[in-house]
Amino acid sequence: MSDEDWSIDYRDDVRDQLHARGWAVNDEGCLVKNGALWTELNEHLESGLDGPGKIFAIEFPSKTPAAVIVAACEAAATS
């Protein structure tokens, strides 16, 4: 599969809120802050959060409200 054939949809509702809270995009397109990492996992818009040092991982189903994901991400970034 070429790069042209591959695409992913984004949870812009989550991305916009995290950007506003100081999260930055890394080289892989994941959002990071203070060692925490959040990204979309697949084309179904499921996403995941790794805590600093990858001490835990949380997966969010696609229907998880943005506010829930953002709150979990912010908690992870301050832990």
N, C-alpha and C positions, 0 to 999 in steps of 0.2 A: 504494500500500500504506500503510495507516495504521500508527501505532505499535503498535496492538493486534495487528496481523497479524505483526509482526516480533519474532522472538526469537532468542537465541543461547544455546547451551549453553556452560558454562564448564569449564575445566580446574581444578576446585577443588583437585585434588592439587598443582598447580603454584602456584595463587594463594595457598593457605594457607601454603605454605613460603616464598614470596616475602614475604608480609605479615610473617611471623615474622622475616624478615631485614631489615625496615625499608623495604620497598617500599611506595609509596603509590599510591592510585588517583587518576588525573587526571580531568578533566572528561569525557573520552570513555570512561572505564572501563578505560583501559590502566593497567598497573602501571609505575611509573617510580622510578628511583633514580639519582642522580648523572648525569643526562643519558641513561641507558640506558632503553629502553622495550620492554616485552613485552606482547603481547596475543594473544587468539585471533583467527584470520583469517576463519573461516567456521563454518558449522554442522557441519562434519565434524571440528571440534576441531583443525584444523591451526593452528599459531601461529607468531608471528614475533618477532624481536628486532632492534631497531635499537640500535647503539652510540651513545655520546655524540657529538653533532654529526652523527649519521646517517652516520658514516664507513664503516659496513658494515651489512649486513642478513643475517640468517640465518632461514631458514624451517625449521620442524620439522613433519614429518609427524605425523598424529594418534597414531600408535602409539609416538612417542618417549617413553621413560620420563621421569617427572617429575624424577628425579635428574639426568638429562642436561641438561634445560632449565634447571633451577635453577642448576646449575654454570656453564653458559654465561652465564646472566643475571648471576650474581655476578661472573664474570670481566669481563664488559662494564662493569659498574658500578664496577669498580675500575681500569679501564684509563685 
